[in-house]
Every structure is written in C-alpha cells, then in structure tokens.
C-alpha cells in the first residue's frame, strides 16, 4: 500500500511534519514496514484541504489531530 | 515603488519582457527583429548618439535574452558595441590641481612618482606609480582622480582586460561568473545570458510538472508586493509548486556540520562562484571544498528522486548559478536557472500584476536555512547543525568571507597555514546572495529582511525542517 503525504508549504504549515511522524510511528509500532510505503510530495494541488494524503491514489484530508484515527481506519484496517 | 536599482537593469528587463512575450505567443521568430524598435520608437535618441546605435545594441541584448553566443561557454558576455570604452589610465592629475605650495601628494608618494612643472602643477610618472592612491587621498582639492573602468574595478579576480579596440574583454579562464561587472557596468555592456526561453518552453508544455526552487534572498526582493503574492505570481506562470532552496540549505547545514567535524577543515560549497574561485586560484585547497552539492542542487535532487518526471527551475539572485546548473554533477537535477530580474520580466510578459493577487504561502525551511542568503548565515547554520547533532568535541572556528576579496585573503592565509579558522564560508558577492547581480534591488535593509523572514519560519530548528524528509522514501 502506498501512502503519500504532501509536505508542500501549505500542508507543512498545517502540520504535515506531525502527520508524517505519526504515520512513521504507527508503521513501526504495527510492524507494517513491508506493507506500507510512506512517500512524500511537494504539492497535490489541493492546498486549501491540507494536509493532503493519498492512500493508493485516493485523496484524503488529514490533520495532526486526526492522523492516528485516519491511519487506523484507512490503512491498518484495510491491511488486515 | 521602484522595481530596479538602475536604468540599465530596467532596459535589460524590457528586452527580456518583450522576448518573453513573443515566446509565450509563439511569435518570437516572426517578431524578433521588431523588438528593438518596440523599445526605442521614434527618432530621438535617449541613451546613445542615435536611435540606430541604440537599436543595434538592443538587437545584441535580444540575442543575449535568447541565450547569447552558444560558442562562448561563459554565461557572462560582453556586448562589444555597447562598451563605451571608458578611460582606463589609472591615477591622473586633473585640471583641478591648483599648483599649491604644500605638495602633500609629493610627500606621501613613496615611489617618488610626483613631479611639478613650471606652474607648480603636479604630474604622475606612470613608470614609477604603483596605483596606491595615497596622493588622491591627501589632495585637499580632490584633484587626483582614479580613471579606472567600473568593470575592471568590480572584477576582483582580474578577469577583465581591454581588446585592441578598447572594448572590455573577459578572460574565461579567470572569470568565476559572479556577475559583479554585470551589475557595475554603467552602460550595461556586460550582461548575463538568459535562459528564459528554456523556462518558457518548460512551462508551456502542460504535461510538465515544473517546480520552482527559489533562493532565500527572495525575501529581500519584490518589496513592492508581499512574498505570498510573488508565490501566487510564480504559480500563475504555470509552475506546479514553489519550494524553498532554503530547505536544501537545511539539508546542507546538517550534512556539512558532520563532514566538517570529520575532516577538521572545510570551505563551503554553496556559492558556485566561490567554488570555482577555489578550484582555479587555490587548487591545493580544492579537496577541502565541502562535498555537498549546493542547497539549490540538493533540494532539486531530492525533488527529482521523489518525482522523477519533475522539471526544476531555480529562481535566484545569482548569475553563477547559470554556470553551476550546466555542470555534470548538477545537470540531472536543475533544468533551468533564471534570476529575479528575469522573473519580473516573466510576470510582466504575461501581464500579471502580482500586487492584485491573493497571498499564497512559502514555508519549507527553518530559520537557519533561510539565513543562508546573507553573509554569516551559513556559519551560523553549521554551528547550529553541530549543536543539533550533539557534536561537542569539535570547536567551530568560522571565517565568514564577505565578497571575493575577503575570500582571497582567507584562502591565501589558509594556504600559508596562518589562518586561525577551520571553516571558510565563502560568498563571492558582498553581503552574500542578497548582493547578487540578478537581484532587482540591493540595499542595506535587505539583510534585515532576510533575518526577519528567517524568524517567521514555522520550523525553528534544522532537524525539525529536515526530519520528515528522512522518514519519507
């Protein structure tokens, strides 16, 4: 599964670093290194929605507060 | 508010703007010969002896705006017919000499080069004079003048000489492409080749995902608008997004502090003119140049590793970057380089009034990455890098060199083993990048603007700025 987080200016100001860190932590904790490829991009063209995240090319909007529940819902649960 | 420091820049800008306008429309080939007349209409000359000479010179400027002489590898070029062949005699006594009794000029001259004629007027014996300038300093009438060409004075690496026809001539072996002469020539006879046509070509193809990597000195530029509006303008030109080269600076500062602690002595690798200066003039120190790519190349490399189809255009204050991006080690990462002057021309060629635009954001780097734009910033960032990496057994002794003349002195001392420093930060332009030849404006307050912008960064430390990059594949 490919998860891409936008680290462009707009998303960065909305907390993309915290989102990346949270995802990274959850990947390690759930031992998903082989199953999830965490990638980055500088802009997905949906700046007003940020932090933009795609999971296998489907676009979502995530914030540092919702990062954990988002990951559980859209990544972990789908891998099981 | 004035957009440029000088009328020479304004003229160059008008040519770039018109060339760009035709290129966007796809009509450059048909209209290229009309551009000089568009800029100088009518029959009254305003710059030279006649409108025909003005237009002839403009034709040369058009050529340079279109990439210049392909057979000349240097990105800095002389427009021979624009060179006014300024006097170049060095120190001379002028009519203002009153034939006084004091003869301070004679007393101060240690070479005995000053003599007096029957009217007590001073003369300089050129065979004895070493151009020290002391006589000019002591004359109470300021009667002794230094007739030196501005291009020659500005070129601290002494790459400019005169041809037989008295026009300026650049020795490509010596030139480091810093652009000092470009900014200083009052006739605009030396200029940097433009790659705007390549930029427009990249932007016109809508299949391209074109990234703008902008230099941190942008914070001191386009002061008539807000930075967010400049970013909106860049995107309106067709760029996919805008990324701070300062993020590359954060990456460089982090890597360079480690490299420095390991090797014990380094010179910086950020300024391409400085790097080429070290390699040409102090080859024995070439191995001490940091192995890091420049910040612009570092972030561009990162972009291309993550989005291989991306195209990168660097936008900055620098003419030497136009030389750097053609180097083998940088070419894969940076596709084109334009200056702030050229960006202004691109805006206006599309009739984009950025002051009417909304404010977009630009925030990727930390305070430390952003202050690379001014002299001393790099040393501060390397000190921070050492601190953040917990390297405590290495004491940083930086030597920040402001302009190529200070670089020369530091490198000379180092090569003789008498420099008490283990890190040479070399900036070819006085003030750092904010003094670059491709800046729209140069001024005292620019340094404060850079610092202010640095403090506005969302990320306060280098580690925070680059942390996420390392976690992403």
Boltz contact constraints between the chains, C-beta under 6 A:
constraints:
  - contact:
      token1: [A, 7]
      token2: [B, 468]
      max_distance: 6.0
  - contact:
      token1: [A, 8]
      token2: [B, 241]
      max_distance: 6.0
  - contact:
      token1: [A, 9]
      token2: [B, 361]
      max_distance: 6.0
  - contact:
      token1: [A, 9]
      token2: [B, 362]
      max_distance: 6.0
  - contact:
      token1: [A, 9]
      token2: [B, 363]
      max_distance: 6.0
  - contact:
      token1: [A, 9]
      token2: [B, 364]
      max_distance: 6.0
  - contact:
      token1: [A, 10]
      token2: [B, 361]
      max_distance: 6.0
  - contact:
      token1: [A, 12]
      token2: [B, 363]
      max_distance: 6.0
  - contact:
      token1: [A, 13]
      token2: [B, 361]
      max_distance: 6.0
  - contact:
      token1: [A, 13]
      token2: [B, 363]
      max_distance: 6.0
  - contact:
      token1: [A, 13]
      token2: [B, 458]
      max_distance: 6.0
  - contact:
      token1: [A, 17]
      token2: [B, 468]
      max_distance: 6.0
  - contact:
      token1: [A, 20]
      token2: [B, 468]
      max_distance: 6.0
  - contact:
      token1: [A, 20]
      token2: [B, 471]
      max_distance: 6.0
  - contact:
      token1: [A, 24]
      token2: [B, 471]
      max_distance: 6.0
  - contact:
      token1: [A, 37]
      token2: [B, 473]
      max_distance: 6.0
  - contact:
      token1: [A, 38]
      token2: [B, 472]
      max_distance: 6.0
  - contact:
      token1: [A, 39]
      token2: [B, 472]
      max_distance: 6.0
  - contact:
      token1: [A, 39]
      token2: [B, 473]
      max_distance: 6.0
  - contact:
      token1: [A, 40]
      token2: [B, 472]
      max_distance: 6.0
  - contact:
      token1: [A, 42]
      token2: [B, 241]
      max_distance: 6.0
  - contact:
      token1: [A, 42]
      token2: [B, 243]
      max_distance: 6.0
  - contact:
      token1: [A, 43]
      token2: [B, 241]
      max_distance: 6.0
